[in-house]
Amino acid sequence: MNFKHALTIAVDFDGTIVEDAYPEIGKPQVFAFETLKRLQDQGHRLILWTYRCGDRLDEAVNFCKEKGIVFYAVNKSFPEEEDDTNRSPKILADLFIDDRNLGGFPGWAHVYQTLTNETPQIPKKKKGFLGLFK
Ligand SMILES: [Mg+2]
């Protein structure tokens, strides 16, 4: 895909950035944080768009921060947006990345390739002893 302008991209947490282990925090999905960092480096705005709230939301935000991702906004369209029951809760985003997509989540390598037009260089896992016989 070719983008002439920066996109606002809403990204789900459980089952998307990390494996779904709600209310715990699952292991990061393969290549998730690498892709998110690359998208931010390209100037795209990332919004965390999750069902989480309260302490569980804080845990997710802090987890991502520890992995180097600070979101433009969290569960809202703009950082300064305030709760308003007269406004739709749906956020304003150009793209949504979510494991509940129709057809399922294609994986971060696919997201990376689609949005950067580059083939991701995913480090291969080290083979264990049994891997020598495959
Ligand atoms: Mg999810």
Residues whose N, C-alpha, C, O or C-beta is under 5 A from the ligand:
A	BS01	MG	D12 D14 G15 T16 D99
